[in-house]
Amino acid sequence: MKRLKIAFVTPEAVPYAKTGGLADVSGVLPGTLSQLGHSVRLVMPMYRQVKEQIHDLVLNLENIEIDVGGKLLKADIFCLKDKSTGTDIYFISNDSLFDRPELYRDNLTGNDYKDNLFRFAFFSRAALRIFKLIDWQPDILHSNDWQSALIPVYLKTEHKDDPFYKKTASIFTIHNMAYQGQFDAEEFINIGLPKGYFAPESEFEFWGRINLMKAAICWTDLITTVSPTYAMEIQETDEYGMGLEGVLKNRSNDIFGILNGVDYDVWSPEKDKLIFYRYSAENLAGKKRNKQILLRKAGFSFDKERPVIGMISRLDSQKGFDILQEIMEDVLKLDLQFILLGTGSRDYHEYFRELSKKYSHCFRAFLQFDNRLAHLIEAGADMFLMPSRYEPSGLNQMYSLRYGTVPIVRKTGGLADTIENYDEVSEQGTGFVFDEYSSAALIKVIKRARKLFGRKKIWNKIIKTGMGRDFSWSSSAQKYIEIYKKAMDRL
């Protein structure tokens, strides 16, 4: 097997900076590729969070001039080696652009930073400069989401005759079609390409505005997204394709769905350092004890006959909160307990805060980010609810399987690819799945799960079947390697 040189360009990665699932993928996939024998360089911005958390960074390159739309800015490049995987991580530093409280938006106004296009054009140009300066020619440039969408564009425009990148193929991964990197037309100057690239119906133009994701889809060699079902969904309807379904359909032969994996060193009840009692499929005693602690934290009494539904989510209608809100009081009358952890829309914050007061005996909302509590909910709950309108991949349903916490999910995206609806005739399945996006379908499936919870033999079989499923990153990483080779063959 040829040892590939893979440049993984991402706007965020755990444990350095995170806003969503992209960071989880970026935090694990590059290291897994390294462990499989490939040479991997991860590149991301040096945000304030990075500087505050990581103290053994080495200044690798200093005062590099980057031209962004005719403006010259300086970049410093700091390096860190991940000792566990051998991955080299490069942080692009410019305090005026990245030393801010949040990654993409101003928390005071709730709006995106006004110079986001300029910031990430700078980031993309600097990333392409790094490899030339260290004389490391990548076989693959793998970029992720709109913030690094200009990488394949610059590769096929400004660098198309550059001998250094002549044998470099590009991969673009879509983690969520909802965030496309759209900007006003007058900002095109910040991209630094001739105006002709923004002609009507061109790769960049989308209803009179700039669309970075559209440009990447058009220019990259191959496209991946984070589950096989989502790869099909985004080509079929506006609901999933968000206006780009036609553009994606035109490249249907170049789109591949690869399910995100799980880092079982972090998310498994046998190894989890953040839960109180560890356990396994062979001995579930620790799960009962974690449930008791979780209920105590929520202010509830323990009753082995009463199931606990857990939910960890961004409070947004995409995650199914619109249909859940319609039936929430009916759900809480099903003799169960419900624990929610998450932040998001102010309206949902107010709603769930009031609901916690009204149903204080069975519902508790923790409206915050709390990683330790997230692990405890996975370990202590009996069921995990994910009624998403759409879900490109999803990770919590896979975490839940490993923790013996039975998922209740909508049949969409990665949820459809990972959870098998329990069938009482064949006695096979790992969770409960509903199709129609409606409150009626949602409460029906919750009632079904509540009923079967009382049949302990069936419930234990569902738990143990789910705990035996393997969604580790090694399988997903091998599929990425196959896509990388396919892209290189097309050069």
N, C-alpha and C positions, 0 to 999 in steps of 0.2 A: 504494500500500500504506500502510495506516495505521501510524503509528509507535506501537508498543505500549509501555506502561510496565509492566515486569515486575519483581516483587520475588521474588528467589530466596533462600529461607531454608534453610540447610543447617547441620548440626552440624560439618562439616569440609570443607576444600577445600585442594588443593595450590596454592601451595607453603607454606601457612600451618600446616596441621595435617592429619595423615592417619593413619587406621588401615586403610583398605581402598579398594575401587574407587569408593565414593561420593565420596571426596575427588578422585579423578581426573576424574570427571564434573563435579563442582562447580567444579573448577579451570579447565575449558575451555568448557563449555556457556554460562555467562553471558557470557563474552568473545566467543564466536562470535555470540551473539544481538546483542550490542552492535555488532559489526562488520557485521551485516546491517541495521543502521540503527535498532535499537530502544533504548529507554532502560532500562537494567538497574541494579538495586541488589542487591548480594549482602549478606546478613546472616548472621553466624556468631558464636559465642562468642569472647571473647578469652582463649584458654588461655595457660598459661605458655609454650608453644612459640612462640606469636605474639609475645609480649613479648620473648622472647630473640632472635628472628630479625629482626623488623621494627622499624626504629628511626626511620622517618619518618612515624609515625602522628600525626594531628592530632586533638586533643580537640574533638569537635563539639558534644556535649551533656553536661551535667554534673549529677550528683546527681538523676537522675530517680527518683521514687518508684514502685516496682512492688509492687502488692498480690498476694501469692501465698498463697492460702488464709487470708487474714486477717492475714498477716505482711507488714509493710512493709520492703522492702529498697531500697537505692539502686543505680542503674546509671549508669555513665559510658559514653558512646558515642564511640568513636574512628573516624576515617574515613581511608581511603586510596584514591587513584585509581589504577587500573591504566592506566598511560600508553599501553600498547600497544593497548588495546581501548576505553578510555574508561569502563570499568565502575567505578562507585563501590562501595567495599566498606566496610561498617559492622561494627565489632567491638563486641559488648556485653560490658562489663567489670564484673565483681564478683569481687574476689579470693577471697572466702570460698567461692565456688561454682566458679570456673574456674581459679584459680591452683594447679594440682595437677600432680604428675609425669606423669600419664596423662589421657587424655580421659574415659574412662568407667569404668575399673576400677583397683582398688588392686593394684599389682604385687606387693606384699608378701604379700597373702592370695590373689591370683588371682581375687578376687570383685569384682562390680560395686560402685561406690560406693553406699552405702545411701541417699543422698539424691538419686539420679538423677532420680526423678520431680519432686521439688521444683526441682532445677537446671534441667530443661528446660521445666517449666511457667513458671518465671521467664523463661527465654530466649524462649519463644513470646510471652508477654505483653509483654515489652520490645520485641520485633520489631514487634508491632502498634502499639505506642506511637510508635516512631521515625517512621513515615511520617506520622502526624498532626502530630508536632512539627515536622517539616521541610516540612509541607504538600505532600506528594507523594502523590497518589492513584493507587495501582497499578491497572492493568486486571486484572493477574493476580498472585495470591499462589501461588507454586510452592514447596511444602514437600517435604521428602525424609526418608523413613524415620521411625522411631518418635520420634526426638529432636525433630522439628518437626511431629509428627502432630497436635498440639493447635491448630495454626494454622487449618486448615479448621473445626475444632470450634468454636473461639472466634468465628470469622467468622460461623458460622450460628446461634450461640446468643447470646452476649453482645453481638455487633455486628450482629445481624440487623435492628435498627431504626436503626442508626447511618448517617446520611446520607453520612458520609465514605466508607464501604465499600459503599454501596448498589449501585454498578456494578462491584464487584470480584469476579471469579470465582476459584475455587480449583482448583489441580491438586495431586494428591498422587502422588509417585513412589515405588514400591516397588523398592528395590535388592536386597533379600534377605529373603524371607519368614521366615527362621530367627530374625530379630531383631525381635520384635514390640512390645517395651516393655511387659512384663507386671509388675504390681506387686500387692502385697497390698491387699485391699479397704479396710483402715483408712487407707490413704494417699490415698483419694479426696478428702479435705479439701484436699490440696495443689493439686488442679486448680482449686478455687475455684468450682465449679458446684454448684447445689442437689443434695441427695442423691438426688432423684428420677431424675436422669440415670444412676444406677447401680442401677436396678431389675433384677431377673432378666430375662435375655434382651434387655437394652437394648443400645444401641450400644457402651457401655463394658464391659459385663459379659461375661466369658469363663471359664466353669467356676468361678465364684465369685471371680475375680480381675479386676483392671483390665487391659484390653488397649488400648493407645493406637493401635496400627495398625488394629485392628478399628474403633475410633471414627472414625479418619480415612477409612477405606474407606466407612463409612456416611454421613459428613457432606460429604465433598468433592464438588465438581461433576463432575470427571472424574479417572480414575485412569490413570497410565501405569506401565509397568514396562520393564525394560531390554533386552528382546528379544521379538520376536513369538512365538517358541515358548514362552518362559517365561510369557508372558501367558496362553497356553492351558493350560500344565501346572498352574499354580497354581489353576486352577478345577476341575481334573479329579480329583485324588487328594489324600489326606492327606499322602502322601510329599512333594509339592511345595507344597500349600496350607497345610501345618502346622496343620491344624485350622480354618483360615479359608476353605477351599475353597467351602463353602456360601454364606458371606457374599459372597465374590467372584462366585460364579455368579449370585447375585441381581442383581448389577450388571454382568453380562457385556456389555451394550450400551455401558457406560461405561468399559471397560477397553481400553487400547491399548498394544501393544508397540512400543517404539522402540529400536532397537539403539544401544548406546553407540558413540561414534566414537573415533578415534585422533588424537592430536595428532602429526602427521607432522613438525612442527618439532622435536620431541623424539625421536620414535621412527621414524627412518628411517636406513638405513645411509649415505645420501648426505650427511646433515646431522649425524649423531650426534657430539657433542663428547666422549662418554665412551668411545668405542672407539678402538683404536689405528690401524686402517686403514679408511678409508671406501671404499665400493664401490657398485655399481649392478647392475641386471639385465644390462646390456650388458657389464659387466666385473666378474667375480666374484673376481678375484685377491685383493682385500682380504679376502674372507671366509676364504679358505684361511689367510692370515696371522693373522687374528684367532683362527682355530681353533688354530694353533700356539701362540699366546700363552696361550689358555685352557688348553690341555693342559699347558703348562709350569707354569701356576699350580696346576693340580690334581696335578702330579707325575707326569704320564703321558707316554709317548712318542708321537710323531706317526706315524700310519700312514694314508695316504690311503684305503686299502681298508677301514678300520675306522671305522664311524660313531660319532658322539658324540650321545647323547641328553641333552638339557638339560631341567631341570625347576625352575621357580621357583614356590614355592607356600607357603601356610600349611599346616603339617603337621597335618592334620585329616582325619577319615574322610570328610567331605563332599567333599574333594578327591580321593578315590579311593585313599587310602593303605592302607585296609583290604584291598582286593583286590590292590593292588600288593605289599604285604608278603607275601602268600601265595605269590607267584611270583617275588619279587625275585631270589633266588639262581639261578633258572632263566634269568631275563633276562640276568644277568651272565655266563652261560655261552654267550651267543650271539655271541661275538667282537665285542664292542662296548665302548664306554666310556660311563660314566654320571656326570653331574655334577648334584648337587642343591643348590639354594640355598633356605633358608627357615627359619622358626621356627614353633613351635606346641606341640603336645602333648608333655609330658615323656617319655611312653612312646616316641613316635616318635623323639625326640632320642636316647634311649638305644639304640634299635634301630639307627638309621642310623650312630651313632657306632661301634658294634661292627662293623657291616657294612663300614665304611670300613677298619677294621683287617684284617678277614678277606680283603677283596677290594681291597687297597690298590693293586693294579696296574690296576684298571679302574673302581673306584667311589670317588667323593669327595663327602662331604656338607659343605657350608659352612652350619653351623647358626647363621645370623646374618642381619641385614638389611644389604645392601650394594648400593646402587643402581648403582654403577659396574660391579660384577661382574654384576649382572642384565643390563645392556646388553651386556657381553662375552659372556655365555652366549647371548643372542639372536643375536649376530653370529657367534659361533664354533661353535655346535652345528650338527649336521646335521638333527636332529629335535627336536621339542619335545613333551613328554608332558603331557596334561591329561585324566586318566581320571576326571573328576568324577562323583560320584553325581548332583549337580545343579549347574548353573552359570547363574545368572540372565543374565549377559551374557558375562563373560570379556573380557579385553583381551589377555592374552599370546598367545592364538592368532592374533589380528589383528596384533600386533607381529611374531610369527614369520613370517607370510606375507610381510611387507614385507622382512624380513631374509633371506629365502630359507632359512628353517629350517622344515622340513616338519612340520606339526602332526600328532600322533596324539591323537585326542580321542574322547570318548564322545558319542553322539548325544543331546544334551540342551541345553535352553535356548539361549543365545547360541552355543554350540559348534555346534549343529545348524544355526543360521542363517548361519554364516560359513564353515564348512569343508565342501567337497564331496569325498566319498569317491572316490579315484582308481579309475577303471574301465579295465581293461586292454583291453577291446574297443573302446570309443570313444576311449581314450587321453585322457580328460578327467578333471579333478579337481585339487584343491589340497592334499590330505592323506589321512589314513587314519582312518576312522570305524568305531567298533564300537557295537552297540546294547545288548546284554544287559549289565547291570551284574554282571559276574562275572570272577574271575581267569582263567578259561579263555578267555573272549572277549578279555580284555586281552592275554594272551600270544600269542594267535593273530594279532591285528592287529600287534603288535610284530614278530613273526616275518615277517609279510608285508612290512612296511616294511623290515626288515633285508634280506630277499631282493631287493627291488627297488632298494635302494641300490646293489647291485652292477651294476645295468644302467644305466650312466651316461647314455645317451641319454634313457631314460624319466625318470630322476631329475632331470636338468636341465630337462626339460619341465615337471615338477611344480613345480620351484623357480620357473621364470620365469612360469608361469601364476599362481602365488600372489603373486609380487612385483608383478604387474600389477593385483591387486585393490585397490579404493579404498574404504576405510571411514572417510573423513575426516568431521569433525564437521559440515561445512556441510550435508550431506544430512540428517543427524539433526536438526540445529537447525531446518531448514525444516519437518520433520515436527512438531516441538514447536510451532512457530508455528501450524500448522494446528489442532493440538489446543487451543491457547490461544483461537483464534478460535471454535472449536466451543463451548468452555465459555462464552465471552462471549455467544454467540448464545442460550444457554439461560437467561440471567438474566431 
